[in-house]
Amino acid sequence: MSEISYTLYLVHFPLLAWMYFTFFAPAQMQPSAFSLGILALALIVVIGYSAALWWLFERNTDRFRGALTAWWQHRMKSPRQA
């Protein structure tokens, strides 16, 4: 969970706001087993969406940064050609 924490931080509010305004607004839910189930489903969706975004993009950040750094260092060491 700690690996996706930044992605979760970035996407939780916009996703929850979209879900609310798309499916529930302007109604308000009363406390019940149904509303608890809806909240549990929203939690699962938010964590799943965050994990998917992390898997698609953020998990490769260190590898990409290393490749970019190596390329830049190689470029700076090479003599410039006119």
C-alpha positions as CSV (number, residue, x, y, z in Angstrom):
1,M,0.0,0.0,0.0
2,S,2.9,2.4,0.7
3,E,4.0,2.1,-2.9
4,I,0.7,3.5,-4.2
5,S,0.3,6.1,-1.4
6,Y,1.2,9.1,-3.6
7,T,-1.0,8.0,-6.4
8,L,-3.8,7.4,-4.0
9,Y,-3.3,10.8,-2.5
10,L,-3.5,12.4,-6.0
11,V,-6.5,10.6,-7.3
12,H,-8.8,9.9,-4.4
13,F,-10.6,13.2,-4.2
14,P,-11.2,13.8,-7.9
15,L,-12.4,10.2,-8.3
16,L,-14.7,10.3,-5.3
17,A,-16.1,13.7,-6.4
18,W,-16.7,12.3,-9.9
19,M,-18.4,9.3,-8.5
20,Y,-20.6,11.4,-6.2
21,F,-21.7,13.9,-8.8
22,T,-22.2,11.3,-11.5
23,F,-24.2,8.7,-9.5
24,F,-25.5,10.2,-6.3
25,A,-25.9,14.0,-6.4
26,P,-28.0,15.7,-5.1
27,A,-29.4,12.8,-3.0
28,Q,-28.1,12.1,0.5
29,M,-27.9,8.6,1.8
30,Q,-29.1,7.7,5.3
31,P,-26.9,5.5,7.4
32,S,-27.7,1.9,6.5
33,A,-26.2,-1.4,5.4
34,F,-26.7,-0.2,1.8
35,S,-24.9,3.0,2.2
36,L,-22.1,1.2,4.0
37,G,-21.8,-1.2,1.1
38,I,-21.7,1.8,-1.3
39,L,-18.8,3.3,0.7
40,A,-17.0,0.0,0.8
41,L,-17.4,-0.3,-3.0
42,A,-16.1,3.3,-3.4
43,L,-13.1,2.5,-1.3
44,I,-12.3,-0.6,-3.4
45,V,-12.7,1.4,-6.6
46,V,-10.4,4.2,-5.5
47,I,-7.7,1.8,-4.3
48,G,-8.0,-0.3,-7.4
49,Y,-7.8,2.8,-9.7
50,S,-4.8,4.1,-7.8
51,A,-3.1,0.7,-8.0
52,A,-3.8,0.5,-11.7
53,L,-2.3,4.0,-12.3
54,W,0.7,3.2,-10.2
55,W,1.2,-0.1,-12.2
56,L,0.9,1.7,-15.5
57,F,3.1,4.7,-14.8
58,E,4.8,5.2,-11.4
59,R,6.4,1.7,-11.0
60,N,8.7,2.6,-13.9
61,T,9.8,6.0,-12.5
62,D,13.1,4.8,-11.0
63,R,14.0,2.8,-14.1
64,F,13.2,5.7,-16.4
65,R,15.0,8.2,-14.2
66,G,18.1,5.9,-14.2
67,A,18.0,5.6,-18.0
68,L,17.6,9.3,-18.4
69,T,20.4,10.1,-16.0
70,A,22.7,7.6,-17.8
71,W,21.9,9.1,-21.2
72,W,22.5,12.6,-20.0
73,Q,25.8,11.7,-18.3
74,H,26.9,9.9,-21.5
75,R,25.9,12.9,-23.6
76,M,27.8,15.4,-21.4
77,K,30.9,13.2,-21.5
78,S,31.0,12.8,-25.3
79,P,32.9,15.4,-27.2
80,R,30.6,17.8,-29.1
81,Q,30.7,17.4,-32.8
82,A,30.3,20.5,-35.0
